Amino acid sequence: MEPMYYIGLDVHKRTISYCVKDGSGKIHSEGSIPATRFDLDRWMKTLPQPWTAAMEATVFTGWIYDHLQPHAAALKVAHPLMLRAIAAAKKKNDRIDASKICDCLRCDFLPECYMASTAIRERRRTLRYRNLLVRQMVQMKNKIGMLLMEAGVSYNKQRLHKAGYFRELLTTNPAIDEGLRSLLRLCRETVVRLQKTESALVRSLEHDSLLMDRVERLMTIPAVGPITALTWALEVGDVQRFSSIKKAISYCGLCGAEKSSGNTVQRTPLSKQRNKHLQCTLIEAAKMAPRYNPDLAMLYDREKQKGNANRATLAVARKLVAYLMAVDRGQRNFKVVETNCIAA
C-alpha cells in the first residue's frame, strides 16, 4: 500500500503557500506558487503520489477546489472560524498557516465544511447576483423619494413607483424643475432596467433542468414562493447533509448560541455563524406565511401572545424549515396530514 502524502494550502488572491508532509509529519516540500491554473498544473506534476489536500474556505477557494479535485485522492475545505489553532498562534505567516492546515489534515483534526457541487455553486452565484440587483433597485427607489422630499414635492408613497403615476407626477407637478426631472427619469430608468434583469435571472433559474423539479415540489408548501424555494435549494445544496431539523435550523441562523459552564446555561441572541442569505429569505417568508397557512397563523398567534412578535416570526420560520426539510428529503409534494379524533 502506497503511503499517503498530505498537503496544506494557504490560499490568497495572488499566491498559494503549500506544505507537503508524509504520514509521520516529515516535511517533503514547501513553498509558494502563483495563484493561476497554469502554475497549479506545473506544481502538481512535481507532487508525490498519492496525495490529499486541504485549504481554508475563502472567496478564492472555489476555482482552486474544482481545478485540483480530479487529481487528488481526497480534497477537503476547512471552516475558517473553526481553525482556532491558526488564529491564536503567536507567530503567524503563510508558511506556518499551510503547515498547520497540513497537520490538521494529517491528524484528522480538520474542521471540514460542506462544499457544494460545481453546478450548484454556479447557479448560487446567479441567485446571489440577483440579490445584489434587488438591493440596488431598493436604493434607487429610496433615492427617488429622497429627491422629491428635498424639493418639497408631495406624492403618493404607495403609487410612486407605478409607471403611470410617476409619468403624471413629472409632467403635471410645477415644483419639479428640469434638472430634478432629468435625475428622476434616470433613477426610474435604472429601476426598470434592474427589474427586467432580475426577472430574467429568476426565470432562467426556475426553468433550469437541475432545479426545476425540486423547486416545483418546494413551492407546494404554502407561503413558499420561487425565491424562497430557489434560495433553499441553492444555499443548502444536498439536504441529506443535515441529520436533523435542529441542525438545519442552526445553519439557517434561526436559533441563538449556547454558552454553558457548570450548572449555568445562557442563551444568546441569534448567532452570527449562519447562512445570511438563507436566514434573510426565511424570515421574510415567515412574515407573510400566516396569511396563506392557517396552521402557521395559529402558531404565530400563540407565540405572539407570549409578548414578542419577533420571536413569533422566528417560530414560523423554524416551522418553514421543517416543512422544507420534509418535502426535500421525501422528494414529494407538500401534504397536510389530518388526524380525526373519534370520541368513544
Phi, psi and chi 1 to 4 in degrees:
 res  aa     phi    psi   chi1   chi2   chi3   chi4
   1 MET       -  127.1 -172.0  174.9 -179.6      -
   2 GLU   -73.0  140.1  -64.6 -176.4    5.0      -
   3 PRO   -69.6  145.4   25.9  -33.9      -      -
   4 MET   -90.3  139.1  179.9   65.7   69.5      -
   5 TYR  -106.4  141.3  -71.9   87.6      -      -
   6 TYR  -115.2  136.1  -58.8   88.5      -      -
   7 ILE  -126.1  128.1  -55.7  175.5      -      -
   8 GLY  -105.0  131.8      -      -      -      -
   9 LEU  -119.2  126.5  -59.7  174.3      -      -
  10 ASP  -106.5  106.1 -172.5   42.3      -      -
  11 VAL   -93.8  132.6  177.0      -      -      -
  12 HIS  -134.0  178.8  -65.4  -81.3      -      -
  13 LYS   -64.3  -43.5  178.7 -179.3  178.7 -179.9
  14 ARG  -107.1  -25.1  -58.7 -176.2 -174.8  -81.9
  15 THR  -134.2  159.7   60.8      -      -      -
  16 ILE  -130.0  117.1  -59.0  173.7      -      -
  17 SER   -89.5  139.6  -62.4      -      -      -
  18 TYR  -133.3  155.0   65.6   90.3      -      -
  19 CYS  -142.8  122.6  180.0      -      -      -
  20 VAL  -110.1  124.5 -176.4      -      -      -
  21 LYS  -130.5  155.5  -63.6 -176.4  179.0 -178.5
  22 ASP   -90.0 -175.5   58.0   17.6      -      -
  23 GLY   -63.4  -26.6      -      -      -      -
  24 SER   -84.0   -7.0   63.7      -      -      -
  25 GLY    97.4    1.1      -      -      -      -
  26 LYS   -73.3  132.5 -178.6 -179.7  177.6 -179.5
  27 ILE   -73.3  124.3  -64.0  178.6      -      -
  28 HIS   -88.0  -44.3 -179.5  -86.5      -      -
  29 SER  -164.8  156.9   62.4      -      -      -
  30 GLU  -155.6  158.1   58.9 -178.6  -10.3      -
  31 GLY   166.2 -157.9      -      -      -      -
  32 SER  -142.4  142.9  177.5      -      -      -
  33 ILE  -132.7  155.1   57.9  173.7      -      -
  34 PRO   -64.7  147.1  -21.7   33.3      -      -
  35 ALA   -85.6   71.2      -      -      -      -
  36 THR  -134.1  156.6   64.5      -      -      -
  37 ARG   -65.3  -36.8  -71.2  179.2  172.4   83.6
  38 PHE   -62.7  -45.7  173.5   77.5      -      -
  39 ASP   -69.6  -32.7  -70.1  -74.1      -      -
  40 LEU   -64.9  -42.1  -81.6  175.5      -      -
  41 ASP   -62.6  -43.2  -71.2  -25.7      -      -
  42 ARG   -67.4  -35.9 -172.4  168.9   58.2  178.4
  43 TRP   -70.1  -38.5  169.7   70.5      -      -
  44 MET   -64.6  -27.0  -78.2 -170.3  -70.7      -
  45 LYS   -68.0  -19.7  -66.1  178.0 -178.8  178.1
  46 THR   -93.7   -3.7   65.9      -      -      -
  47 LEU   -80.7  144.6  -65.4  177.8      -      -
  48 PRO   -73.2  152.6   26.9  -33.8      -      -
  49 GLN  -111.1  147.6  -61.0  -67.4  -27.8      -
  50 PRO   -82.2  163.6   30.9  -34.0      -      -
  51 TRP  -140.2  151.7   55.9  -89.0      -      -
  52 THR  -129.4  145.3  178.2      -      -      -
  53 ALA  -132.3  159.0      -      -      -      -
  54 ALA  -141.6  148.6      -      -      -      -
  55 MET  -146.7  160.5   68.3 -169.7   82.7      -
  56 GLU   -83.2  145.0 -173.1  178.6    1.9      -
  57 ALA   -71.5  118.0      -      -      -      -
  58 THR  -138.1 -179.8   66.5      -      -      -
  59 VAL   -68.4  -19.5   69.1      -      -      -
  60 PHE   -95.4   -3.0  -40.7  110.1      -      -
  61 THR   -68.7  -35.0  -60.5      -      -      -
  62 GLY   -55.5  -53.9      -      -      -      -
  63 TRP   -70.9  -32.2   73.5  -93.0      -      -
  64 ILE   -67.9  -41.3  -61.2  173.9      -      -
  65 TYR   -59.4  -47.0 -179.6   90.6      -      -
  66 ASP   -64.5  -34.5  -66.9  -23.3      -      -
  67 HIS   -75.4  -34.3 -164.5   74.1      -      -
  68 LEU   -87.6  -25.3  -63.5  179.9      -      -
  69 GLN   -56.2  -42.8 -170.1  178.1   28.4      -
  70 PRO   -64.4  -18.9  -20.5   33.1      -      -
  71 HIS  -102.0  -11.3  -51.7  -80.5      -      -
  72 ALA   -98.3  148.9      -      -      -      -
  73 ALA   -67.5  -35.3      -      -      -      -
  74 ALA  -157.1  147.9      -      -      -      -
  75 LEU  -138.1  127.4 -163.9   58.3      -      -
  76 LYS  -127.0  152.5  -62.6 -177.7  178.9 -178.8
  77 VAL  -120.0  130.0  178.0      -      -      -
  78 ALA   -95.4  145.3      -      -      -      -
  79 HIS   -73.8  123.4 -164.7  -66.0      -      -
  80 PRO   -64.8  -34.9   19.4  -30.4      -      -
  81 LEU   -73.1  -18.7  -66.8  177.9      -      -
  82 MET   -91.4   -8.8  -59.0  -59.8  177.8      -
  83 LEU   -84.7   65.9  -72.1  175.1      -      -
  84 ARG   -67.0  -28.5  -57.0  -64.6 -174.8 -175.2
  85 ALA   -63.2  -34.6      -      -      -      -
  86 ILE   -76.7  -45.0  -67.8  178.6      -      -
  87 ALA   -66.0  -32.0      -      -      -      -
  88 ALA   -91.6    2.5      -      -      -      -
  89 ALA   -69.4  145.7      -      -      -      -
  90 LYS   -73.9  -39.8 -175.3  174.7 -178.4  179.8
  91 LYS  -113.8  125.7 -175.1  177.2 -179.3 -178.8
  92 LYS  -138.2  123.0 -175.1  178.8 -177.0  -58.2
  93 ASN  -149.8  177.5   55.2   48.6      -      -
  94 ASP   -64.1  -38.3  -65.6  -14.0      -      -
  95 ARG   -65.2  -43.3 -178.3 -178.7   59.2   81.8
  96 ILE   -68.0  -39.2  -65.9  176.2      -      -
  97 ASP   -61.3  -44.4  -69.9   -7.8      -      -
  98 ALA   -63.1  -38.8      -      -      -      -
  99 SER   -66.0  -40.3  177.6      -      -      -
 100 LYS   -69.9  -38.1  -71.0 -173.5  175.8 -179.7
 101 ILE   -62.7  -39.7  -67.1  175.1      -      -
 102 CYS   -62.7  -42.8 -177.4      -      -      -
 103 ASP   -65.0  -40.2  -72.3  -26.8      -      -
 104 CYS   -61.7  -40.5  -70.6      -      -      -
 105 LEU   -67.9  -43.2  175.2   64.9      -      -
 106 ARG   -66.3  -36.4 -177.9  175.9   57.6   86.2
 107 CYS   -93.6    6.2  -59.7      -      -      -
 108 ASP    61.3   38.8 -160.4   19.6      -      -
 109 PHE  -109.7    9.8  -71.4  151.9      -      -
 110 LEU   -72.9  124.5 -171.1   77.6      -      -
 111 PRO   -77.7   83.8   28.2  -32.3      -      -
 112 GLU   -70.8  141.0 -172.8  176.9   -0.8      -
 113 CYS  -115.6  161.6   65.9      -      -      -
 114 TYR   -72.3  136.2  172.7   72.9      -      -
 115 MET  -119.6  112.4 -164.9   69.8  176.9      -
 116 ALA   -69.0  161.8      -      -      -      -
 117 SER   -66.3  162.4   64.5      -      -      -
 118 THR   -61.7  -39.9  -55.5      -      -      -
 119 ALA   -63.7  -42.3      -      -      -      -
 120 ILE   -67.4  -41.6  -70.2  -66.7      -      -
 121 ARG   -65.2  -35.8  -78.2 -173.1  -80.6  119.3
 122 GLU   -65.4  -42.1  -71.7  176.0   -8.7      -
 123 ARG   -73.1  -32.7  -71.1  155.6  177.9   80.8
 124 ARG   -65.3  -35.3 -175.2  169.4   60.0 -167.8
 125 ARG   -62.0  -38.9 -173.6 -173.9  -57.1  123.3
 126 THR   -64.9  -43.3  -58.6      -      -      -
 127 LEU   -65.1  -40.9 -177.9   64.2      -      -
 128 ARG   -68.4  -31.0  -68.9 -177.7  178.6 -179.2
 129 TYR   -66.5  -36.4 -175.6   76.4      -      -
 130 ARG   -61.8  -39.5  175.6 -100.1  169.0 -163.8
 131 ASN   -62.3  -37.1  -64.2  -20.6      -      -
 132 LEU   -63.0  -41.6  171.3   64.4      -      -
 133 LEU   -63.4  -39.2  -64.2 -178.2      -      -
 134 VAL   -64.3  -42.6  171.5      -      -      -
 135 ARG   -61.5  -42.2  -70.1 -164.9  -63.4  -89.1
 136 GLN   -66.0  -35.8  -67.9  177.4  -17.5      -
 137 MET   -64.1  -42.6 -165.9 -171.4  -47.4      -
 138 VAL   -64.8  -38.9  172.5      -      -      -
 139 GLN   -61.9  -41.7  -70.6  176.2   -7.2      -
 140 MET   -66.7  -40.1  -75.9  -68.5  103.3      -
 141 LYS   -64.6  -41.5  -71.5 -177.6  177.1  179.9
 142 ASN   -64.1  -35.3  -68.4  -20.7      -      -
 143 LYS   -66.9  -35.9 -172.4   61.2  178.9  178.0
 144 ILE   -61.4  -47.1  -69.8  174.6      -      -
 145 GLY   -62.7  -38.2      -      -      -      -
 146 MET   -65.5  -41.6 -175.5   62.4   67.2      -
 147 LEU   -62.6  -39.8  -70.6  171.8      -      -
 148 LEU   -68.4  -38.8  -68.5  172.7      -      -
 149 MET   -67.4  -36.9  -75.3 -171.0  -70.3      -
 150 GLU   -61.8  -34.0  -73.3  178.1   -4.3      -
 151 ALA   -90.0    1.2      -      -      -      -
 152 GLY    70.7   30.7      -      -      -      -
 153 VAL   -91.8  127.1  178.6      -      -      -
 154 SER   -82.8  140.7  -60.4      -      -      -
 155 TYR  -153.4  161.1   60.9   91.2      -      -
 156 ASN   -87.0  112.6 -171.6  -34.6      -      -
 157 LYS   -62.9  -37.8 -174.9  177.7  179.5 -179.8
 158 GLN   -70.4  -26.4  -76.2   71.7   28.7      -
 159 ARG  -107.7    1.1  -61.1  177.8   57.0 -164.4
 160 LEU   -57.6  -39.4  176.5   59.8      -      -
 161 HIS   -95.3   12.4  -56.3  -63.9      -      -
 162 LYS   -80.4  137.6  -57.0  -67.1 -176.7 -178.7
 163 ALA   -60.6  -44.5      -      -      -      -
 164 GLY   -66.7  -45.0      -      -      -      -
 165 TYR   -65.7  -40.8  176.7   80.2      -      -
 166 PHE   -64.3  -41.4 -174.7   81.1      -      -
 167 ARG   -65.0  -41.4 -169.5 -176.5  -51.5  112.0
 168 GLU   -66.3  -37.0 -179.9 -177.2   -3.6      -
 169 LEU   -63.5  -41.4 -177.8   67.4      -      -
 170 LEU   -68.2  -35.1  -68.3 -173.5      -      -
 171 THR   -88.3  -24.1   54.6      -      -      -
 172 THR  -108.7  -17.8   60.1      -      -      -
 173 ASN   -86.8  117.7 -163.0  -53.7      -      -
 174 PRO   -72.9  -15.1   25.9  -32.8      -      -
 175 ALA   -75.9  -11.2      -      -      -      -
 176 ILE   -94.4  110.8  -58.2  177.4      -      -
 177 ASP   -83.0  179.0   56.3   25.9      -      -
 178 GLU   -66.7  -39.0 -171.9   59.3   34.4      -
 179 GLY   -64.1  -44.0      -      -      -      -
 180 LEU   -66.9  -37.3  178.3   59.6      -      -
 181 ARG   -61.9  -39.9 -172.6  176.1  -67.9  109.3
 182 SER   -67.1  -37.8   61.9      -      -      -
 183 LEU   -66.9  -41.3  -71.1  177.3      -      -
 184 LEU   -64.6  -40.7  -69.3  171.8      -      -
 185 ARG   -65.0  -38.8  -75.7  174.1  175.9  166.6
 186 LEU   -63.6  -42.2 -179.8   61.2      -      -
 187 CYS   -63.9  -42.1  -69.7      -      -      -
 188 ARG   -65.2  -41.1  177.0   62.8 -172.6  175.3
 189 GLU   -63.3  -37.7  -69.5  171.7   -0.1      -
 190 THR   -64.4  -42.8  -55.9      -      -      -
 191 VAL   -61.4  -45.4  170.1      -      -      -
 192 VAL   -63.3  -42.1  172.2      -      -      -
 193 ARG   -64.6  -41.5 -176.4  167.0   61.1 -107.7
 194 LEU   -65.6  -38.4  -69.7  172.0      -      -
 195 GLN   -63.5  -42.1  -75.7  176.8  -22.5      -
 196 LYS   -65.7  -42.1  -68.9 -179.5  178.9  179.3
 197 THR   -65.7  -42.6  -52.9      -      -      -
 198 GLU   -63.0  -42.4 -175.4  -95.5  -16.5      -
 199 SER   -64.8  -38.6  -60.9      -      -      -
 200 ALA   -65.4  -40.5      -      -      -      -
 201 LEU   -64.6  -43.0  -68.6  177.7      -      -
 202 VAL   -65.0  -41.5  173.0      -      -      -
 203 ARG   -63.2  -39.8  -75.2 -164.0  -57.3  -90.4
 204 SER   -64.9  -35.8   66.8      -      -      -
 205 LEU   -74.3  -37.9  -69.2  173.4      -      -
 206 GLU   -63.8  -34.5  -76.5 -175.6  -60.1      -
 207 HIS   -96.7    8.8  -64.5   91.1      -      -
 208 ASP   -69.9  132.1 -167.6  -73.5      -      -
 209 SER   -62.7  -28.1   57.8      -      -      -
 210 LEU   -73.5  -26.8 -178.1   65.3      -      -
 211 LEU  -112.3  -17.8  -57.6  171.8      -      -
 212 MET   -58.0  -52.1 -173.9  165.5   55.7      -
 213 ASP   -64.1  -41.7  -65.9  -20.9      -      -
 214 ARG   -65.2  -42.4 -172.4  177.5 -179.6 -175.0
 215 VAL   -67.3  -39.3  169.0      -      -      -
 216 GLU   -62.5  -39.0  -72.8  179.1   -4.1      -
 217 ARG   -65.8  -43.1  -76.0 -165.7  -59.8  -91.7
 218 LEU   -66.0  -31.3  -66.3  172.2      -      -
 219 MET   -75.9   -6.6  -72.7  177.2   60.9      -
 220 THR   -74.4  -12.9   59.6      -      -      -
 221 ILE   -75.4  129.8  -56.5  172.3      -      -
 222 PRO   -58.5  138.2  -23.8   32.8      -      -
 223 ALA    76.8    4.7      -      -      -      -
 224 VAL  -104.6  111.6  172.8      -      -      -
 225 GLY   -99.6 -171.6      -      -      -      -
 226 PRO   -63.1  -37.2   19.0  -30.8      -      -
 227 ILE   -69.4  -44.3  -58.8  -57.7      -      -
 228 THR   -63.1  -43.0  -54.4      -      -      -
 229 ALA   -65.4  -43.3      -      -      -      -
 230 LEU   -65.9  -41.0  -75.3  169.3      -      -
 231 THR   -63.3  -42.8  -56.1      -      -      -
 232 TRP   -62.5  -48.8  172.9  -92.5      -      -
 233 ALA   -63.0  -40.3      -      -      -      -
 234 LEU   -87.5  -31.7  -67.4  175.1      -      -
 235 GLU   -81.2  -33.2  -64.0  -65.9  -19.3      -
 236 VAL   -80.7  -39.4  167.6      -      -      -
 237 GLY    74.5 -114.8      -      -      -      -
 238 ASP   -86.2  111.6 -176.8   10.2      -      -
 239 VAL   -68.9  -20.0   72.0      -      -      -
 240 GLN   -69.2  -10.2  -59.2  -62.4  -23.7      -
 241 ARG   -74.0  -12.9   66.9 -168.3  179.7  101.1
 242 PHE   -96.7  118.7  -63.1  120.4      -      -
 243 SER   -80.7  -13.5   58.3      -      -      -
 244 SER  -153.5  163.9   66.0      -      -      -
 245 ILE   -66.6  -34.5  -64.9  175.9      -      -
 246 LYS   -60.6  -38.8  -71.8 -175.3  177.4 -179.8
 247 LYS   -69.0  -36.3  -68.7 -174.7  177.1 -179.4
 248 ALA   -67.0  -40.0      -      -      -      -
 249 ILE   -63.1  -40.9  -70.1  173.6      -      -
 250 SER   -63.9  -42.0  176.2      -      -      -
 251 TYR   -62.5  -35.1  177.5   76.9      -      -
 252 CYS   -79.9   -4.8  -63.3      -      -      -
 253 GLY    72.8   35.8      -      -      -      -
 254 LEU  -106.8   18.0  -59.3  176.1      -      -
 255 CYS  -144.9  161.3   63.0      -      -      -
 256 GLY   -90.9  162.0      -      -      -      -
 257 ALA   -76.2  158.2      -      -      -      -
 258 GLU  -115.5  131.1  178.4 -179.6  -21.5      -
 259 LYS  -123.3  112.1  -65.8 -178.2  179.5  179.9
 260 SER  -127.9  142.5   60.0      -      -      -
 261 SER  -149.2  118.6  177.7      -      -      -
 262 GLY    66.0 -124.6      -      -      -      -
 263 ASN   -97.2    6.0  -63.4  -33.9      -      -
 264 THR   -99.0  126.6  -56.7      -      -      -
 265 VAL  -124.9  125.0  178.4      -      -      -
 266 GLN  -120.1  134.4  -66.0 -179.8  -12.9      -
 267 ARG  -106.0  126.1  -59.8  -65.3  -60.2 -169.6
 268 THR   -93.2  170.2   64.7      -      -      -
 269 PRO   -61.6 -178.3  -23.0   32.6      -      -
 270 LEU   -51.7  132.7  -68.3 -178.1      -      -
 271 SER   -70.8  145.8  173.8      -      -      -
 272 LYS   -83.2  -11.1  -64.2  -62.2 -176.8 -179.0
 273 GLN   -86.9   88.5  -63.8 -174.8   31.6      -
 274 ARG  -158.1  171.8   86.2  -71.6 -170.6 -154.6
 275 ASN   -87.9  104.1 -174.0  -50.6      -      -
 276 LYS   -67.2  -31.6   61.9  179.3 -179.0  179.7
 277 HIS   -66.0  -43.5  -56.0  -78.3      -      -
 278 LEU   -70.6  -39.2 -160.9   51.1      -      -
 279 GLN   -61.7  -47.2 -178.4 -166.4   52.4      -
 280 CYS   -62.4  -44.2  179.8      -      -      -
 281 THR   -66.3  -42.0  -58.5      -      -      -
 282 LEU   -68.1  -37.7  -73.9  171.3      -      -
 283 ILE   -67.5  -40.2  -70.3  177.8      -      -
 284 GLU   -64.5  -40.0  -69.0  -61.5  -38.4      -
 285 ALA   -66.3  -36.3      -      -      -      -
 286 ALA   -67.1  -27.9      -      -      -      -
 287 LYS   -69.4  -29.1  -68.3  178.7 -179.9  178.3
 288 MET   -95.7  -19.6  -56.9  -67.1  -65.8      -
 289 ALA   -58.8  -41.0      -      -      -      -
 290 PRO   -59.5  -20.0  -26.7   36.2      -      -
 291 ARG   -74.3  -22.2  -56.9 -177.4 -175.2 -178.2
 292 TYR  -112.4  -13.1  -58.4   97.5      -      -
 293 ASN  -133.1  115.6 -170.0  -37.4      -      -
 294 PRO   -61.1  -35.8  -20.7   31.4      -      -
 295 ASP   -65.2  -41.9  -66.3  -25.5      -      -
 296 LEU   -69.8  -31.4  -64.9  178.2      -      -
 297 ALA   -65.6  -41.1      -      -      -      -
 298 MET   -64.2  -41.8  -69.3  176.0   59.0      -
 299 LEU   -62.2  -42.9  173.8   62.3      -      -
 300 TYR   -63.0  -45.8  179.9   83.1      -      -
 301 ASP   -63.9  -39.8  -67.5  -23.2      -      -
 302 ARG   -64.3  -41.6 -175.0  169.5   63.0 -109.9
 303 GLU   -73.9  -33.7  -66.2  -66.7  -31.2      -
 304 LYS   -69.0  -29.1 -170.4  176.8  179.9 -179.2
 305 GLN   -63.9  -19.2  -72.5  175.4    0.8      -
 306 LYS   -76.7   -7.8  -62.1  178.1 -178.0  179.5
 307 GLY   111.2    4.7      -      -      -      -
 308 ASN  -141.0  112.9 -165.1  -46.4      -      -
 309 ALA   -69.2  -33.7      -      -      -      -
 310 ASN   -66.5  -39.1  -69.5  -25.7      -      -
 311 ARG   -66.2  -33.7  -71.5 -175.1  178.8  179.2
 312 ALA   -65.3  -40.3      -      -      -      -
 313 THR   -63.8  -40.5  -59.7      -      -      -
 314 LEU   -64.3  -37.3  -72.3  175.6      -      -
 315 ALA   -63.4  -40.8      -      -      -      -
 316 VAL   -65.3  -41.0  174.1      -      -      -
 317 ALA   -62.9  -40.0      -      -      -      -
 318 ARG   -65.6  -35.4  -72.5 -168.1  -75.1  -94.0
 319 LYS   -67.4  -37.2 -164.8   65.1  174.3  178.5
 320 LEU   -62.6  -38.2  -77.4  176.4      -      -
 321 VAL   -61.6  -41.2  172.0      -      -      -
 322 ALA   -63.1  -41.2      -      -      -      -
 323 TYR   -63.1  -46.4  -72.0  165.6      -      -
 324 LEU   -62.8  -40.5  -69.0  163.6      -      -
 325 MET   -62.9  -43.7  -76.0  -83.8  -68.7      -
 326 ALA   -64.6  -44.4      -      -      -      -
 327 VAL   -68.1  -42.5  170.7      -      -      -
 328 ASP   -70.5  -39.9 -143.2    7.1      -      -
 329 ARG   -70.4  -44.9  -85.8 -175.2  170.0 -179.7
 330 GLY   -76.9  -15.3      -      -      -      -
 331 GLN    52.8   46.8  -64.2 -173.1   -0.2      -
 332 ARG  -144.2  159.6   58.5  180.0 -179.0  -88.6
 333 ASN   -66.4  157.4  -67.5  -14.9      -      -
 334 PHE   -69.8  136.5  179.3   78.4      -      -
 335 LYS  -145.3  129.7 -176.9  178.2  179.8 -178.9
 336 VAL   -82.5  125.2  177.8      -      -      -
 337 VAL   -91.3  116.5  179.0      -      -      -
 338 GLU   -98.7  132.8  -62.3 -178.6   -1.7      -
 339 THR  -111.2  125.3   56.3      -      -      -
 340 ASN   -99.3  121.1  -64.3  -35.9      -      -
 341 CYS   -96.0  115.8  -62.1      -      -      -
 342 ILE  -102.0  118.8  -58.0  175.6      -      -
 343 ALA   -73.0  136.5      -      -      -      -
 344 ALA   -76.9      -      -      -      -      -
